[in-house]
Amino acid sequence: MPNDDTRLTALIEELSKLDTEAATTERGDLDLLSTPELVARMNAEDARVAGAVAAEAPSIAAAVDGITERFRRGGRLIYIGAGTAGRIGVLDASECPPTFGTDPSLVVGIIAGGETAIRSAVENAEDDADAAPTSLGELGLDESDTVVGISASGRTPYVLGGLAYARSVGALTVAIASNPRSAIGSAADIAIEVVTGPEFISGSTRLKSGTAQKLVVNMLTTLSMIKLGKTYRGVMVDLLATNEKLHARSVRTVSQLAGVGTDEAGRVLAAADGSVKLAVLMLATGADAVAAAAALASADGILRDAITALS
């Protein structure tokens, strides 16, 4: 087996080939710039991210279609990652229930090192190639699920191990990396390699790489939820009113979509047990809660189709 010095040398050589680890002479003067100059320079770097994401549109679309198809047959979306990448997956998963009214088990974020790693670094967690398969196995992963591995470098052992396990059970696998021809991209069914280039601070992949990862996961969940009928006319209609702000948003949404006053919207929303989608359907068609619920079920939860069916 190679000794520690040999492994270190090999890793240094590997990292030197990654765009995300590169240092550029054009940023060698950062410590000499004024604060407004720093803001302008960093903002200019960040502005490159959207274009890099756009270049991967075909792969992102393929991933959305694959995720949606598996959702429709009872599957889940599971993110795996370490450090910033893992936290972004956890964040996106945690925001789906209040935004789209989904069960917390539908979109899951798993981070190397467990819950502690969400707030604190866990030493060597990303190097454990066996940890993700263990976690995925505990979830009962199968061929109906999708696993999305996130790694800026594209070489994280934790993510590679998880993707290999996911493929072995027939799950759809997607890789999100910030370097071209990445190891995780080669290990996945669909590779989304958003090449954002050298970071503003060399190697700090919480910056452009992290921004790109957030944009991509936003697309994966938001667009798949749109295709599942979680929105109507560009508005969230499956949100859960778990606090005063969201309750107010629910009333406002019903009022806007159904063209009624907020008092009427609130009354029907209460009769619909807080379901924005059901309340809009009742007001749009005159159906009572029972008939509206049945129509929604027959339409697979797609409000537009249910309105057509009852009109």
C-alpha positions as CSV (number, residue, x, y, z in Angstrom):
1,M,0.0,0.0,0.0
2,P,1.2,3.6,-0.7
3,N,2.6,5.4,2.3
4,D,1.2,8.7,3.7
5,D,3.7,10.8,1.8
6,T,2.9,9.1,-1.5
7,R,-0.8,9.6,-1.0
8,L,-0.3,13.2,-0.1
9,T,1.8,13.8,-3.2
10,A,-0.8,12.1,-5.4
11,L,-3.6,14.2,-3.8
12,I,-1.7,17.4,-4.3
13,E,-1.1,16.5,-8.0
14,E,-4.8,15.7,-8.4
15,L,-6.0,18.9,-6.8
16,S,-3.6,20.9,-9.0
17,K,-5.6,19.8,-12.0
18,L,-9.0,21.1,-10.7
19,D,-10.3,24.4,-11.9
20,T,-11.9,25.0,-8.5
21,E,-8.5,24.8,-6.8
22,A,-6.7,27.1,-9.3
23,A,-5.1,30.4,-8.2
24,T,-5.0,33.3,-10.7
25,T,-2.6,36.2,-10.9
26,E,-5.5,38.6,-11.6
27,R,-6.6,38.2,-8.0
28,G,-3.2,38.6,-6.4
29,D,-4.0,42.2,-5.4
30,L,-7.2,41.5,-3.5
31,D,-5.7,42.5,-0.1
32,L,-4.8,45.9,-1.6
33,L,-8.2,46.8,-2.9
34,S,-10.7,49.1,-1.3
35,T,-14.0,47.7,0.0
36,P,-16.1,49.0,-3.0
37,E,-13.5,47.5,-5.4
38,L,-13.7,44.2,-3.6
39,V,-17.5,44.2,-3.8
40,A,-17.4,45.0,-7.5
41,R,-14.7,42.3,-8.2
42,M,-16.5,39.6,-6.3
43,N,-19.9,40.5,-7.8
44,A,-18.3,40.2,-11.3
45,E,-17.1,36.8,-10.5
46,D,-20.5,35.7,-9.2
47,A,-22.2,37.0,-12.3
48,R,-20.4,34.2,-14.3
49,V,-22.3,31.5,-12.4
50,A,-25.7,31.8,-14.2
51,G,-24.1,31.4,-17.6
52,A,-22.2,28.3,-16.4
53,V,-25.5,26.8,-15.1
54,A,-27.2,27.6,-18.4
55,A,-24.5,25.7,-20.3
56,E,-25.7,22.5,-18.4
57,A,-29.4,23.1,-19.2
58,P,-29.8,19.8,-21.2
59,S,-28.4,17.7,-18.3
60,I,-30.5,19.6,-15.8
61,A,-33.6,19.0,-17.9
62,A,-32.8,15.3,-18.1
63,A,-32.4,15.1,-14.4
64,V,-35.7,16.9,-13.7
65,D,-37.6,14.5,-16.0
66,G,-35.9,11.5,-14.4
67,I,-36.7,12.7,-10.9
68,T,-40.3,13.5,-11.8
69,E,-40.8,10.1,-13.3
70,R,-39.6,8.4,-10.2
71,F,-41.7,10.7,-7.9
72,R,-44.7,9.5,-9.9
73,R,-44.0,5.9,-9.1
74,G,-43.5,6.6,-5.4
75,G,-39.8,7.2,-5.4
76,R,-37.8,9.8,-3.5
77,L,-35.0,12.3,-4.2
78,I,-32.0,11.9,-1.9
79,Y,-29.1,14.4,-1.9
80,I,-25.7,13.3,-0.6
81,G,-22.7,15.5,-0.1
82,A,-20.0,16.7,2.3
83,G,-19.3,20.2,3.7
84,T,-20.9,23.0,1.8
85,A,-22.3,20.7,-0.8
86,G,-23.9,18.5,1.8
87,R,-25.4,21.5,3.6
88,I,-26.9,22.7,0.3
89,G,-28.6,19.4,-0.2
90,V,-30.0,19.4,3.3
91,L,-31.2,23.0,2.9
92,D,-33.1,22.2,-0.3
93,A,-34.6,19.1,1.2
94,S,-35.8,20.9,4.3
95,E,-37.5,23.7,2.3
96,C,-39.7,21.3,0.2
97,P,-42.3,20.5,2.8
98,P,-43.3,24.1,3.6
99,T,-43.0,25.2,0.0
100,F,-44.7,22.4,-1.8
101,G,-46.6,20.5,1.0
102,T,-44.6,17.4,0.5
103,D,-43.9,14.7,3.1
104,P,-40.4,15.2,4.7
105,S,-39.5,11.8,3.4
106,L,-40.0,12.7,-0.3
107,V,-36.8,14.8,-0.5
108,V,-34.0,14.0,1.9
109,G,-30.6,15.5,2.5
110,I,-27.8,13.3,3.8
111,I,-24.5,15.0,4.8
112,A,-21.2,13.3,5.6
113,G,-20.7,13.3,9.3
114,G,-24.4,13.4,10.1
115,E,-26.4,16.1,11.8
116,T,-23.3,17.6,13.5
117,A,-21.8,18.4,10.1
118,I,-24.6,20.8,9.3
119,R,-23.2,23.4,11.6
120,S,-19.6,22.2,12.3
121,A,-16.9,20.5,10.3
122,V,-16.5,16.8,11.0
123,E,-12.9,15.6,10.5
124,N,-12.3,13.2,7.6
125,A,-16.1,12.6,7.0
126,E,-15.8,13.3,3.3
127,D,-13.1,10.7,2.9
128,D,-15.4,7.8,4.2
129,A,-16.5,6.1,1.1
130,D,-18.6,3.5,3.1
131,A,-20.6,6.0,5.1
132,A,-23.1,7.1,2.3
133,P,-23.9,3.5,1.3
134,T,-24.7,2.8,4.9
135,S,-27.0,5.7,5.2
136,L,-28.7,5.0,1.9
137,G,-29.2,1.4,2.9
138,E,-30.8,2.5,6.1
139,L,-33.3,4.5,4.0
140,G,-34.2,1.4,2.0
141,L,-33.0,2.8,-1.2
142,D,-34.3,1.1,-4.3
143,E,-34.8,1.5,-8.1
144,S,-37.7,4.0,-7.7
145,D,-35.4,6.5,-6.0
146,T,-33.0,9.2,-7.3
147,V,-29.7,10.0,-5.6
148,V,-28.0,13.3,-6.4
149,G,-24.4,13.5,-5.4
150,I,-23.0,17.0,-4.9
151,S,-19.3,17.7,-4.9
152,A,-17.5,20.8,-6.1
153,S,-14.3,19.0,-6.8
154,G,-16.2,16.1,-8.3
155,R,-14.0,13.6,-6.5
156,T,-15.3,13.3,-2.9
157,P,-15.0,9.7,-1.7
158,Y,-18.2,10.0,0.4
159,V,-20.2,10.9,-2.7
160,L,-18.5,8.4,-5.0
161,G,-19.3,5.6,-2.5
162,G,-23.0,6.7,-2.4
163,L,-23.4,6.9,-6.1
164,A,-21.8,3.5,-6.6
165,Y,-24.2,2.0,-4.1
166,A,-27.2,3.8,-5.6
167,R,-26.4,2.4,-9.1
168,S,-26.0,-1.0,-7.7
169,V,-29.6,-1.0,-6.5
170,G,-30.9,0.5,-9.8
171,A,-31.6,4.0,-8.5
172,L,-31.2,6.9,-10.9
173,T,-28.0,8.7,-10.1
174,V,-27.2,12.4,-10.8
175,A,-23.9,14.2,-10.2
176,I,-23.5,17.9,-9.6
177,A,-19.8,19.0,-9.9
178,S,-17.9,22.2,-10.6
179,N,-15.1,20.6,-12.6
180,P,-15.3,19.0,-16.1
181,R,-14.8,15.3,-16.6
182,S,-15.3,14.7,-12.9
183,A,-15.1,11.4,-11.2
184,I,-18.7,11.7,-9.8
185,G,-19.9,12.7,-13.3
186,S,-18.5,9.5,-14.7
187,A,-20.0,7.5,-11.8
188,A,-23.6,8.9,-12.4
189,D,-26.3,8.3,-15.0
190,I,-26.5,12.1,-15.5
191,A,-23.6,14.5,-15.0
192,I,-24.3,18.2,-14.3
193,E,-20.9,19.8,-14.4
194,V,-21.2,23.5,-13.9
195,V,-17.7,24.8,-14.6
196,T,-17.5,28.0,-12.6
197,G,-13.7,28.4,-12.9
198,P,-11.2,29.4,-10.2
199,E,-12.9,30.7,-7.0
200,F,-12.6,34.4,-5.9
201,I,-10.6,33.0,-3.0
202,S,-8.6,30.1,-4.3
203,G,-10.2,26.7,-3.3
204,S,-13.0,28.3,-1.3
205,T,-15.8,26.3,-3.0
206,R,-18.5,27.7,-0.8
207,L,-18.4,30.7,-3.2
208,K,-19.1,30.2,-6.9
209,S,-19.3,26.5,-6.7
210,G,-21.8,26.7,-3.8
211,T,-23.8,29.3,-5.6
212,A,-24.0,27.0,-8.7
213,Q,-25.0,24.0,-6.6
214,K,-27.8,26.0,-5.0
215,L,-29.1,27.2,-8.4
216,V,-29.1,23.6,-9.7
217,V,-30.9,22.0,-6.7
218,N,-33.4,24.8,-6.9
219,M,-34.2,23.7,-10.4
220,L,-34.3,20.0,-9.6
221,T,-36.9,20.3,-7.0
222,T,-38.8,23.4,-8.2
223,L,-39.2,22.1,-11.8
224,S,-40.1,18.6,-10.8
225,M,-42.7,20.0,-8.4
226,I,-44.2,22.1,-11.2
227,K,-44.5,19.0,-13.3
228,L,-46.2,17.3,-10.5
229,G,-48.8,20.0,-10.3
230,K,-47.6,21.7,-7.1
231,T,-48.0,25.1,-8.7
232,Y,-50.8,26.8,-10.6
233,R,-50.3,29.8,-12.9
234,G,-46.8,30.2,-11.4
235,V,-48.0,30.3,-7.8
236,M,-47.4,27.7,-5.0
237,V,-50.7,25.9,-4.3
238,D,-49.5,23.1,-2.1
239,L,-47.7,25.2,0.5
240,L,-48.3,24.4,4.2
241,A,-49.4,27.2,6.4
242,T,-47.1,26.5,9.3
243,N,-46.9,30.0,10.6
244,E,-48.7,33.4,10.4
245,K,-46.8,34.6,7.4
246,L,-47.6,31.4,5.4
247,H,-51.3,31.5,6.5
248,A,-51.5,35.1,5.2
249,R,-49.8,34.0,2.0
250,S,-52.3,31.2,1.7
251,V,-55.3,33.5,2.0
252,R,-53.7,36.0,-0.4
253,T,-53.1,33.2,-2.9
254,V,-56.6,31.9,-2.8
255,S,-57.9,35.5,-3.1
256,Q,-55.7,36.2,-6.2
257,L,-56.2,32.9,-8.0
258,A,-60.0,32.7,-7.4
259,G,-60.7,36.5,-7.8
260,V,-62.5,36.8,-4.5
261,G,-62.0,39.0,-1.4
262,T,-59.7,37.9,1.4
263,D,-62.7,37.3,3.8
264,E,-64.3,34.9,1.3
265,A,-60.9,33.3,0.6
266,G,-60.3,32.8,4.3
267,R,-63.7,31.2,4.8
268,V,-63.3,28.7,2.0
269,L,-59.7,28.0,2.9
270,A,-61.0,27.0,6.4
271,A,-63.6,24.8,4.8
272,A,-60.9,23.2,2.7
273,D,-58.9,22.4,5.9
274,G,-56.2,24.9,4.9
275,S,-55.6,23.5,1.4
276,V,-54.9,26.3,-1.0
277,K,-55.4,24.0,-4.0
278,L,-58.7,22.7,-2.8
279,A,-60.0,26.1,-1.9
280,V,-59.2,27.5,-5.3
281,L,-60.9,24.6,-6.9
282,M,-64.0,25.0,-4.8
283,L,-64.2,28.7,-5.6
284,A,-63.4,28.2,-9.3
285,T,-66.1,25.5,-9.8
286,G,-68.6,25.9,-7.0
287,A,-67.9,22.3,-5.9
288,D,-68.0,21.4,-2.2
289,A,-65.0,20.1,-0.4
290,V,-65.8,16.5,-0.9
291,A,-66.5,16.8,-4.7
292,A,-63.4,19.0,-5.1
293,A,-61.2,16.6,-3.3
294,A,-62.4,13.7,-5.4
295,A,-61.7,15.7,-8.6
296,L,-58.2,16.5,-7.4
297,A,-57.5,12.9,-6.7
298,S,-58.8,11.9,-10.1
299,A,-56.5,14.5,-11.7
300,D,-53.4,13.3,-9.8
301,G,-53.4,16.5,-7.8
302,I,-53.1,18.8,-10.9
303,L,-55.4,21.8,-10.2
304,R,-55.7,22.9,-13.8
305,D,-57.0,19.4,-14.9
306,A,-59.4,19.3,-11.9
307,I,-60.8,22.7,-12.8
308,T,-61.4,21.5,-16.4
309,A,-63.0,18.3,-15.2
310,L,-65.5,20.1,-12.9
311,S,-66.2,23.0,-15.3
